[in-house]
Amino acid sequence: HYMLRDDAASIGGSDRGACCTVLLATGGEVFATEGKGWLLYPTRDESDQLTEAWKTLSEGDMTWELWYKISKEGAAALGRAQNTHIIGTYGSNHNSNKYSTSSRRRHAGVGVQVSGIFHIGTNAGPSQYQATSKTYADGQWHHVVAVWSRSAQVAQLWVDGELAAALNSYNPGSEDPGMDGQLVIGGGHLSRLADCKVAQVRLWSRALSSSEIASYARQSSACPALDTSGLAAAYLADGLGSVIDSSQPDLQVVRGGATVDGETCCCAQGAD
């Protein structure tokens, strides 16, 4: 579970202040899609307006971070669908005209392909796509981070602390990648399913640095402390509500899947 405490020494030389709030990840719950469904973070409210919680993320620099596990068989089961989201905003309703016409729909996301390759892509601003050179469908936990930096005009996909793919630029301007109301996790791209597991989903309102990403992906039984500056939401510590900010929406289970207790994924030490 997550524990909040003040401990500047545990930051490891952080310059974010003499006493920074940090977060220790010591396990928690895992969401298993079971090939039935996915998780949904809504970017629109009941009045169909973009939420302030989402705009806090999308209108500046943001980082999506989670642990993800899929087997070779799980990826192969995608079949003719070819791919689905690990986390992204090309959701189940993206090809409708509810919020935009076909020429104006915008999204950003990280996906898994039937081959086990991961990819990052967006059409908020210039349309771009880049796949990893490695496959990750091996039934092991992988630390997956997508950095979307408006200020540096950079979009990067990090896997296990290493830069795995990057776009030439990220410059969405006034376009919002979550305009269609859905950030889906563990599947959900055009309702496509994946038999996978996700854990420790964190949404940041800043771009994590390469050193932070490498630290959080460290493969050790002692998980690193997190500087929570800019940490907007943290899920799957205890249920589907954020343990950081009550103004953040709960994650929603779409179609099926279940939370699983007792599986420690932190720092890639997971075991079923």
C-alpha positions in Angstrom: 0.0 0.0 0.0 1.0 3.6 -0.2 2.4 5.5 2.8 2.9 9.3 2.9 5.7 10.8 4.9 8.1 13.7 5.0 11.7 12.6 4.6 14.1 14.7 2.5 16.9 12.3 3.0 15.0 9.6 1.0 14.8 11.8 -2.1 18.4 11.1 -2.9 19.6 14.6 -3.5 16.3 16.1 -4.6 16.4 19.9 -5.0 12.6 20.2 -4.5 12.9 21.6 -1.0 14.3 20.8 2.4 11.4 18.6 3.3 9.6 17.0 0.4 6.5 14.8 0.7 7.4 11.4 -0.6 5.4 8.3 -1.3 6.5 4.7 -0.6 5.0 2.0 -2.7 4.9 -1.3 -0.8 2.6 -3.4 -2.8 -1.1 -2.8 -3.2 -3.8 -4.2 -5.5 -3.4 -5.3 -9.1 -6.2 -5.1 -11.7 -6.5 -8.2 -13.8 -8.5 -7.6 -17.0 -9.0 -11.4 -17.5 -9.5 -10.5 -21.1 -13.0 -9.1 -20.3 -12.6 -5.4 -19.8 -10.4 -2.4 -18.9 -10.2 0.6 -16.6 -11.5 4.0 -17.4 -10.4 7.4 -16.1 -13.1 9.8 -17.3 -11.9 13.1 -18.8 -15.4 14.6 -19.0 -17.9 15.2 -16.2 -21.7 14.5 -16.0 -22.3 17.7 -17.9 -20.0 16.5 -20.7 -17.4 19.2 -19.9 -13.7 18.4 -19.7 -13.0 18.0 -16.0 -10.7 20.4 -14.1 -8.8 17.3 -12.9 -8.0 16.3 -16.5 -7.3 19.8 -17.7 -4.7 20.1 -14.9 -2.9 17.3 -16.6 -3.5 17.9 -20.3 -3.0 21.6 -20.5 0.6 21.4 -19.3 3.3 18.8 -19.1 2.0 15.4 -17.9 3.3 11.9 -17.3 1.4 8.6 -17.2 3.1 5.8 -15.2 2.1 2.3 -14.4 3.3 -1.3 -14.1 2.0 -3.6 -16.8 2.2 -7.4 -17.4 1.1 -9.3 -20.5 2.1 -12.7 -21.7 3.0 -13.8 -25.2 -0.3 -15.6 -25.4 -2.1 -12.6 -24.1 -0.7 -10.4 -26.8 -1.3 -13.1 -29.5 -4.9 -13.2 -28.4 -5.3 -9.7 -29.9 -5.5 -11.5 -33.2 -6.9 -9.5 -36.0 -7.4 -6.5 -33.7 -3.6 -6.2 -33.9 -3.3 -3.8 -30.9 -4.9 -2.1 -28.0 -4.0 0.5 -25.4 -1.8 0.0 -22.4 -3.0 3.5 -21.5 -4.4 6.2 -23.8 -7.3 8.3 -25.0 -8.2 6.5 -28.2 -11.1 4.9 -26.3 -14.2 2.9 -27.1 -16.1 5.9 -28.4 -13.4 7.6 -30.3 -14.8 6.9 -33.7 -18.1 8.6 -32.9 -19.1 12.1 -33.7 -20.3 12.9 -30.2 -17.6 15.5 -29.4 -15.9 16.0 -32.7 -16.0 15.2 -36.4 -13.8 12.6 -37.9 -11.3 15.2 -39.0 -10.9 16.7 -35.5 -10.7 13.8 -33.1 -7.6 13.9 -31.0 -5.8 11.3 -28.9 -2.5 10.3 -27.3 -1.6 6.8 -26.1 0.7 3.9 -25.5 -0.2 0.6 -26.9 0.7 -3.1 -27.1 0.7 -5.0 -30.4 0.0 -8.6 -31.2 3.7 -9.2 -31.6 4.4 -7.9 -28.0 5.9 -4.6 -29.2 4.9 -1.4 -27.5 4.3 1.9 -29.2 3.5 5.5 -28.5 1.5 7.8 -30.7 -0.7 11.0 -30.9 -2.6 13.1 -33.4 -3.0 16.1 -31.0 -0.9 18.4 -33.1 1.1 16.6 -35.8 0.2 13.0 -36.2 3.1 10.8 -35.1 3.7 7.2 -34.1 6.8 5.2 -33.0 7.2 1.6 -32.0 9.8 0.0 -29.6 12.5 -2.2 -31.0 11.9 -4.8 -28.3 9.0 -7.0 -27.4 7.7 -7.1 -23.8 5.0 -9.8 -23.9 6.9 -12.1 -21.6 4.6 -12.5 -18.6 6.8 -10.2 -16.5 6.1 -6.9 -14.9 7.3 -3.9 -16.8 7.4 -0.3 -15.7 5.8 1.8 -18.4 6.0 5.6 -18.5 4.7 8.0 -21.1 6.0 11.6 -20.9 4.0 14.3 -22.7 5.8 17.6 -22.4 4.2 20.6 -24.0 7.0 22.9 -22.7 9.8 20.8 -24.3 7.6 19.6 -27.2 8.7 16.1 -26.4 6.8 12.8 -26.1 8.6 9.7 -24.8 7.9 6.1 -23.9 10.1 4.6 -21.2 10.1 0.9 -20.4 11.9 -0.4 -17.4 13.8 2.8 -16.9 15.1 3.0 -20.5 13.9 5.2 -23.3 12.2 2.8 -25.6 10.6 5.1 -28.2 10.1 8.9 -28.8 8.2 11.1 -31.1 9.9 13.9 -33.1 7.8 16.4 -31.3 4.7 16.9 -29.1 3.0 20.2 -29.8 -0.8 19.9 -29.4 -1.4 23.6 -29.1 -5.1 24.2 -28.3 -6.0 20.6 -29.0 -6.8 18.3 -26.1 -5.9 14.6 -26.4 -8.7 13.7 -24.0 -11.5 15.5 -25.8 -13.5 12.4 -26.3 -13.9 11.8 -22.6 -11.9 8.6 -22.0 -8.5 7.7 -20.7 -8.5 3.9 -20.9 -6.1 1.6 -19.2 -5.3 -2.1 -19.8 -7.2 -2.2 -23.1 -10.3 -0.3 -24.4 -8.9 1.1 -27.6 -12.0 0.8 -29.8 -13.2 -1.6 -27.1 -10.4 -4.1 -27.9 -9.5 -6.4 -25.1 -6.2 -7.6 -23.7 -5.6 -10.3 -21.1 -3.2 -8.3 -18.9 -2.6 -6.9 -15.5 -1.9 -3.3 -14.4 -0.8 -1.9 -11.1 0.3 1.4 -9.4 -1.2 3.7 -12.0 0.1 7.3 -11.4 -0.8 10.4 -13.2 1.6 13.4 -12.9 1.1 17.1 -13.8 4.7 17.4 -14.8 7.3 15.6 -16.9 9.2 13.1 -14.9 13.0 13.3 -15.4 15.0 10.5 -16.8 16.7 10.0 -13.4 13.3 9.8 -11.6 12.0 7.3 -14.1 15.1 5.1 -13.8 14.8 5.2 -10.0 11.1 4.3 -10.0 11.8 1.4 -12.3 14.7 0.0 -10.2 14.5 -3.7 -9.9 15.0 -4.1 -6.2 13.0 -5.5 -3.4 13.3 -2.1 -1.7 11.1 0.3 -3.7 12.4 3.9 -4.1 10.6 6.7 -2.4 8.7 9.1 -4.7 8.8 12.8 -4.6 5.1 13.6 -4.9 5.5 17.1 -6.4 3.1 17.2 -9.3 1.6 13.8 -8.5 -2.1 14.4 -9.4 -3.5 10.9 -8.8 -2.3 7.4 -7.7 -4.5 4.4 -8.1 -4.6 0.7 -7.1 -3.2 1.2 -3.6 -6.5 0.3 -2.0 -9.4 0.1 -4.4 -10.0 2.3 -7.5 -10.0 5.7 -5.9 -7.0 8.0 -5.9 -5.0 8.1 -2.6 -3.6 11.5 -3.5 -6.3 13.9 -4.4 -10.0 13.5 -3.6 -10.9 15.8 -6.5 -9.6 13.1 -8.9 -12.2 10.7 -10.3 -12.3 7.1 -9.3 -11.2 4.6 -12.0 -14.2 2.7 -13.5 -14.2 -1.0 -14.5 -15.6 -1.4 -18.0 -17.2 -4.7 -18.9 -15.2 -6.9 -16.6 -12.0 -7.7 -14.7 -11.1 -7.7 -11.1 -8.7 -6.3 -8.5 -6.4 -8.9 -7.1 -4.9 -8.7 -3.6 -1.5 -9.8 -2.5 0.5 -9.5 -5.7 3.6 -7.3 -5.3 4.5 -5.7 -8.6 6.7 -2.9 -7.3 10.1 -2.9 -8.8 9.3 -5.9 -11.0 9.3 -8.3 -8.1 5.8 -9.5 -9.1 4.6 -13.1 -8.6 1.1 -14.5 -9.3 
